[in-house]
């Protein structure tokens, strides 16, 4: 049986261990509190659904964050702002983001008696910028959105810091006669079938069948008269004027015959500050198919050109 004297060293060791543990816990506590407070402060960027009034047409947009400079995302033919759902919240961690439903699309008004052309879309984009209180933008255009963001740059060059072109052309893909033949089937009673064939051509390379179906359903929601009017508007020769683009341009294209070496030479003459990228094994909807890679490429472009990084609240 151990005596009280024998137990004393063990008791002292246990007491010492308790004191040491308490000291360690006390020393760690401040760092835990800092982590907790930081976590509470770093809240996700809140999205705000808003409307701008343009020619008595309600133009819907969604705003993420604050700042005088914003990335403004413009969808393509028969689409809406939701094609950018993988970009907006992620990129808003670095810069203010705005996604827009062009007139006739998404949640924006869809009057039947107007033309859906470059002039309307440029006014709509400008109306959103003014309503949001933004001073300058980096415009991102997908597909048919490309010539329309370029038209905005023509009209308001002082407001544009850069352009990001996603699977969209900077010269006409068809002459007027070919365009008219192309549009004729879209004007008939079997519009869903005719439009479905066009959409299938765009989405065929997509391996994700659910994503293909999602895109088709989205595009067929756009009214026939809007889709036809916008297609006809791309026959406007003034939309394709070969005037210089002096701001930085990022171009992300899916590998296909349309984006030939000759086309690259053409756009390099047009935009001297061009970052030209051809991506393999991707579809027309590259930003939906490869969102991480797409977002990383955009952020790298912004950083390299020192474009509008701002703290978002």
C-alpha positions in Angstrom: 0.0 0.0 0.0 1.5 3.4 -1.1 2.0 6.0 1.6 0.9 9.6 1.4 4.5 10.6 0.7 4.6 8.2 -2.3 1.4 9.7 -3.7 2.6 13.3 -3.5 4.8 13.4 -6.7 1.9 11.9 -8.7 -0.6 14.4 -7.3 1.8 17.3 -8.1 2.2 16.0 -11.7 -1.6 15.8 -12.2 -2.1 19.3 -10.9 0.7 20.6 -13.1 -0.9 18.9 -16.1 -4.2 20.5 -15.3 -2.6 23.9 -15.0 -0.8 23.4 -18.3 -4.0 22.3 -20.0 -5.8 25.4 -18.7 -3.0 27.6 -20.0 -3.1 26.0 -23.4 -6.9 26.4 -23.6 -6.6 30.0 -22.5 -4.0 30.7 -25.1 -6.0 29.0 -27.9 -9.2 30.7 -27.1 -8.5 34.1 -28.8 -7.6 32.4 -32.1 -10.9 30.5 -32.0 -12.8 33.7 -31.4 -11.1 35.4 -34.3 -12.0 32.5 -36.6 -15.6 32.6 -35.4 -15.9 36.4 -35.9 -14.2 36.2 -39.3 -16.7 33.5 -40.3 -19.6 35.6 -39.2 -18.3 38.7 -41.1 -17.6 36.7 -44.4 -21.2 36.3 -45.3 -22.2 35.1 -48.8 -22.8 37.8 -51.4 -26.6 38.6 -51.4 -28.3 38.7 -54.8 -30.9 41.4 -55.5 -33.5 41.1 -58.2 -34.3 44.4 -59.7 -35.9 46.1 -62.7 -34.8 49.1 -64.8 -37.3 51.1 -66.9 -36.2 51.4 -70.5 -38.6 52.9 -73.0 -41.4 51.9 -70.7 -40.2 48.3 -70.8 -39.2 46.6 -67.5 -35.7 45.1 -67.9 -34.9 42.6 -65.2 -31.4 42.2 -63.7 -29.8 40.6 -60.7 -27.1 42.5 -58.7 -24.4 40.9 -56.6 -22.3 43.1 -54.3 -21.3 46.7 -54.5 -18.8 48.8 -56.3 -18.4 51.4 -59.1 -17.2 48.8 -61.6 -19.1 45.6 -62.3 -19.0 42.6 -64.6 -22.2 42.7 -66.6 -23.2 39.4 -68.2 -25.3 39.2 -71.3 -26.9 36.0 -72.5 -27.3 34.8 -76.1 -30.2 34.1 -78.4 -33.4 32.9 -76.7 -31.6 32.5 -73.3 -31.8 34.4 -70.1 -29.6 35.4 -67.1 -29.7 31.9 -65.6 -27.1 30.7 -68.1 -24.6 32.5 -65.8 -25.8 30.9 -62.5 -22.4 29.2 -62.0 -20.5 32.5 -62.6 -22.4 35.2 -60.8 -22.1 34.2 -57.1 -18.6 32.8 -57.5 -17.1 35.8 -59.3 -19.0 38.2 -57.0 -16.5 37.3 -54.3 -13.9 39.3 -56.3 -15.9 42.0 -58.1 -19.5 43.3 -58.4 -21.6 41.2 -60.8 -24.8 42.0 -62.7 -26.7 39.5 -64.8 -29.4 40.8 -67.2 -32.4 39.5 -68.9 -32.5 41.4 -72.2 -35.9 42.7 -73.3 -38.1 39.8 -74.5 -36.2 37.2 -72.3 -36.4 35.8 -68.8 -38.3 38.1 -66.4 -38.1 41.2 -68.6 -41.1 42.5 -70.5 -41.8 41.0 -73.9 -43.9 43.4 -76.0 -44.8 42.0 -79.4 -44.9 45.2 -81.4 -41.2 46.2 -81.2 -37.9 45.2 -82.8 -35.4 43.2 -80.7 -32.3 44.7 -82.2 -28.9 46.3 -81.4 -30.4 49.7 -80.5 -32.9 48.3 -78.0 -30.4 46.0 -76.4 -27.8 48.8 -76.1 -30.4 51.0 -74.4 -31.4 48.2 -72.1 -27.8 47.5 -71.0 -27.3 51.2 -70.4 -30.5 51.5 -68.5 -29.4 48.6 -66.2 -26.0 50.3 -65.7 -27.6 53.6 -64.8 -30.3 52.0 -62.5 -27.6 50.0 -60.7 -25.4 53.1 -60.2 -22.4 51.6 -61.9 -19.8 53.9 -63.6 -17.9 51.3 -65.6 -18.4 47.7 -66.8 -16.6 44.6 -68.0 -19.1 43.3 -70.5 -19.4 39.5 -70.9 -21.4 38.3 -73.9 -22.3 34.7 -74.8 -23.1 33.7 -78.4 -25.5 36.2 -80.0 -24.8 38.4 -77.0 -21.4 39.1 -78.4 -22.3 41.5 -81.2 -24.7 43.3 -78.9 -22.1 44.0 -76.2 -19.8 45.2 -78.9 -22.5 47.6 -80.1 -22.8 48.9 -76.6 -19.0 49.5 -76.6 -19.4 51.5 -79.9 -22.1 53.7 -78.3 -20.6 54.1 -74.8 -16.8 53.4 -75.0 -16.1 55.4 -71.9 -18.2 53.1 -69.8 -16.5 49.9 -70.9 -13.2 48.6 -69.4 -13.0 45.3 -71.2 -15.0 42.7 -73.2 -15.3 38.9 -72.6 -16.5 37.1 -75.6 -17.8 33.5 -75.1 -18.5 31.5 -78.2 -19.7 34.5 -80.1 -18.7 36.1 -83.5 -17.3 39.5 -84.3 -18.1 39.2 -87.9 -21.3 38.1 -89.7 -21.6 34.3 -90.0 -24.1 34.6 -92.9 -25.0 37.0 -95.6 -28.5 38.5 -95.7 -29.9 36.0 -98.2 -28.6 33.0 -96.2 -30.0 34.6 -93.0 -33.4 35.0 -94.5 -33.5 31.3 -95.6 -32.4 30.3 -92.1 -35.1 32.4 -90.4 -38.0 31.2 -92.6 -38.6 27.9 -90.7 -38.6 29.8 -87.4 -41.6 31.8 -88.6 -43.9 28.9 -89.2 -46.4 27.1 -87.0 -43.8 24.4 -86.1 -41.5 26.8 -84.3 -40.7 24.5 -81.4 -39.5 21.8 -83.9 -37.5 24.3 -86.0 -35.9 26.0 -83.0 -35.3 22.6 -81.4 -33.1 21.6 -84.3 -31.0 24.7 -83.9 -30.7 24.1 -80.2 -29.7 20.5 -80.7 -26.9 21.6 -82.9 -25.6 23.9 -80.2 -25.9 21.4 -77.4 -25.0 18.2 -79.3 -21.4 18.1 -77.9 -22.6 18.2 -74.3 -22.2 14.9 -72.6 -24.6 15.8 -69.8 -28.1 14.9 -71.1 -29.8 16.7 -68.2 -27.9 19.9 -69.0 -28.9 19.5 -72.7 -32.6 19.2 -71.7 -32.3 22.2 -69.3 -30.9 24.4 -72.0 -33.5 23.4 -74.5 -36.4 24.0 -72.1 -34.9 27.4 -71.2 -34.6 28.5 -74.8 -38.0 27.4 -75.9 -39.5 29.6 -73.2 -38.5 32.7 -75.2 -41.4 33.9 -77.4 -41.2 33.0 -81.1 -41.6 36.7 -82.1 -38.6 37.7 -80.0 -36.4 34.9 -81.3 -37.2 35.6 -84.9 -36.8 39.4 -84.5 -33.4 39.1 -82.9 -32.2 36.7 -85.6 -33.3 39.1 -88.3 -31.6 42.0 -86.5 -28.2 40.2 -86.9 -28.5 40.8 -90.7 -27.9 44.5 -90.0 -24.5 45.3 -91.6 -23.8 48.1 -89.1 -23.7 45.5 -86.4 -20.6 44.0 -87.9 -18.6 47.2 -88.7 -14.9 46.4 -88.4 -14.0 49.3 -86.1 -11.2 48.8 -83.6 -11.7 47.5 -80.1 -9.2 49.3 -77.9 -10.0 47.7 -74.5 -8.7 44.3 -73.4 -10.7 41.4 -74.8 -10.8 37.8 -73.5 -12.2 35.4 -76.1 -13.1 31.8 -75.1 -14.2 29.6 -78.0 -15.0 25.9 -78.4 -12.9 24.3 -81.0 -14.8 24.2 -84.3 -14.3 25.1 -88.0 -15.9 28.5 -87.6 -13.0 29.6 -85.4 -10.3 29.2 -88.1 -6.8 30.6 -88.2 -8.1 33.2 -90.5 -10.7 34.2 -88.0 -8.1 34.5 -85.3 -6.0 36.8 -87.5 -9.1 38.9 -88.2 -10.0 39.4 -84.5 -6.4 40.1 -83.6 -6.4 43.0 -86.1 -9.6 44.2 -84.6 -8.6 43.9 -80.9 -4.9 44.4 -80.3 -5.3 43.6 -76.6 -6.7 40.2 -77.2 -6.4 37.0 -75.1 -7.6 34.4 -77.6 -8.4 30.9 -76.3 -9.6 27.8 -78.1 -10.9 25.1 -75.7 -11.2 21.5 -76.8 -13.8 19.0 -75.8 -16.4 21.7 -74.8 -19.7 22.8 -76.2 -21.3 26.1 -77.2 -22.3 26.5 -73.5 -18.8 26.2 -72.1 -19.5 28.4 -69.1 -22.2 26.0 -67.9 -20.3 22.9 -68.9 -16.9 23.8 -67.3 -17.8 26.5 -64.8 -14.6 26.2 -62.6 -12.3 26.4 -65.5 -14.3 29.2 -67.1 -14.3 31.3 -63.8 -10.6 30.7 -63.3 -9.9 32.0 -66.8 -12.0 35.1 -66.3 -10.4 35.9 -62.9 -6.9 35.5 -64.5 -7.9 37.9 -67.2 -9.1 40.5 -64.7 -6.0 40.2 -62.6 -3.6 40.4 -65.6 -5.3 43.6 -66.8 -6.0 45.0 -63.3 -9.7 45.3 -64.0 -11.9 46.5 -61.3 -11.2 44.2 -58.4 -13.1 45.7 -55.5 -14.3 44.7 -52.1 -17.9 43.5 -52.0 -20.1 44.1 -49.0 
